[in-house]
Amino acid sequence: MHNHHNALRVATELQPAAPVTLVRPDAALDAARFFASAFPGKSFYAVKANPSPHLIETLWEGGIRHFDVASIAEVRLVRGLLPQAVLAFMHPVKAEEAIAEAYHVHGVRIFSLDTHEELAKIVRSCATDGVPAADLTLCVRLKVSSGYSKLSLASKFGIGVADAPALLLAARQAADALGICFHVGSQAMSPAAYADALAFVRAAIVEAGVTVDVIDVGGGFPSRYPGMEPPSLETYFAVIERAYESLPISYSAELWCEPGRALSADYASVLVRVEKRRGEELYINDGAYGSLFDAAHVEWRYPVKLVRADASQAEPMDFAFYGPTCDDMDHMKGPFELPADVKAGDYIEIGQLGAYGQAMRTGFNGFTNGDTVIVTDAPMASLIPMGGEAVVPANVVPLGVAARV
């Protein structure tokens, strides 16, 4: 990949006719170093957010040693890139062939589940000559609320608190280490999401009366977008640690998380060209079938800026985007705020697309992404401290060590 300073340099030197992905390795390094040093436990990168080999290797360089994989393809990808990485197969519903390959070929020992049927499937698939595996870490996924999050993940997976004790007891018999995991939803806007979820975890542990070795708070850690200004990530970490320290768990228990968006969003933006303007609508060369799936289908707003050598003096106004395909659904209502004089031929940078933007691309209608280049300027928006160094918020009381059973 070629290096450029920023989007303007790319637009000026390349004058691209296709969208250009702008990647920021320094931003990914900052995010990795931040989570590796500031989260009070182990951070597993959720590969689904962006499976770019370059990003995965950059996160490893920044200190991320654990990866949340959701398919056998992701298992193969990360294992091929990083032979020493710890992989956790955290999709609660897996094919037996995928479980067997992950365990016997790729050394995966961590699996999630939310039913007795999935537990039996894991036990069968990981056995050797009929002898059950003795080195499994099994994480029972609990159903929790997504009420604080912009995108819910509460309907598809997870066992309710009332039914969890029986599954925890069964998993305890098959596991070398027993865990409880959950997911509060994507882009959690309040640390209370984790405090509330950990209250459910406490109830399940008390009812089951089992020794728990892992608490996995999943993903949901937010990034900054227009209209979304969450608290600092350090505040989330402090709330999680306080609730975790009060749980009735093993003295040697571990705390895990699975950040996807928070580790990858700052990594990439996309440079697009305006092909036509129709009033307050801009026709651009990327869209719902490219990097902007979420902008179209869940009305996600991304930071945008007009890329011109001479800054526009026009007042800002709100625009909607149409993508390049022949499909009316290739529409991003926004609003996206840009100078009122934007016109055909102008370039626009759309930020925070490292999370899911790259992962969701298709080649529908023959429209594909163009070049990928490295830029060295700062991300358009970020919650990650520069350099990856955490700062403890002034309003967070230092945590004591609560007793565990």
BELDAPE-V807346 format. One record per backbone hydrogen bond with DSSP energy under -0.5 kcal/mol. CO is the residue of the C=O (numbers start at 1). NH is the residue of the N-H. Records with the same first field share a line. If there is no record, write none. Layout:
CO->NH + NH
This chain:
2->374
4->376
5->376 + 377
6->10
7->11
8->12
9->13
10->14 + 15
11->15
19->370
20->271
21->23 + 373
22->269
23->375
24->27 + 28
25->29
26->30
27->31
28->32
29->33
30->34
31->35
32->36
33->37
34->38
35->39
39->41
42->44 + 257
43->45 + 66
45->47 + 68
46->49
47->50
49->356 + 359
52->56
53->57
54->58
55->59
56->60
57->61
58->62
59->64
60->63
63->65
65->86
66->45
67->69 + 88
68->47
69->90 + 91
71->75
72->76
73->77
74->78
75->79
76->80
77->81
78->82
82->85
85->87
86->67
87->109 + 110
88->69 + 90
89->112
92->114
95->99
96->100
97->101
98->102
99->103
100->104
101->105 + 106
102->108
103->107
109->137
110->89
111->139
113->141
115->119
116->120
117->121
118->122
119->123
120->124
121->125
122->126
123->127
124->127
127->129
128->131
130->132
131->128
136->138 + 176 + 177
137->111 + 139
138->140 + 179
139->113 + 141
140->142 + 181
141->159
142->144
146->149
148->189
151->186
159->143
160->163 + 164
161->165
163->167
164->168
165->169
166->170
167->171
168->172
169->173
170->174
171->174 + 175
177->138
178->213 + 214
179->140
180->216
181->142
186->150 + 151
187->150
190->193
191->194 + 195
192->196
193->197
194->198
195->199
196->200
197->201
198->202
199->203
200->204
201->205
202->206
203->207
204->208
205->209 + 210
210->212
212->250
213->254
214->180
215->217 + 256
216->182
218->258
219->184
220->188
225->228
228->225
232->235 + 236
233->237
234->238
235->239
236->240
237->241
238->242
239->243
240->244
241->245
242->246
243->246
244->247
247->249
250->253
254->215
255->42
256->217
257->44
259->46
260->263 + 264
261->265
264->267 + 268
265->268 + 354
267->24
268->353 + 354
269->22
270->272 + 350
271->20
272->348
273->275 + 285
274->345
276->283
278->281
280->320
281->278
282->284 + 322
283->275 + 276
285->19
287->290 + 292
289->362
290->293
292->296
293->297
294->298 + 300
303->351
305->349
306->308
307->347
309->311
315->340
317->338
319->336
320->282
321->332
322->284
327->330
329->331
330->323
331->333
332->321
335->337
336->319 + 338
338->317
339->342
343->346
346->274
347->307
348->272 + 350
349->305 + 351
350->270
353->358
354->356
355->357
356->360
358->361
363->366
364->367
366->368
371->21
373->23
374->4
385->388
386->389
388->390
393->396
395->397
400->402
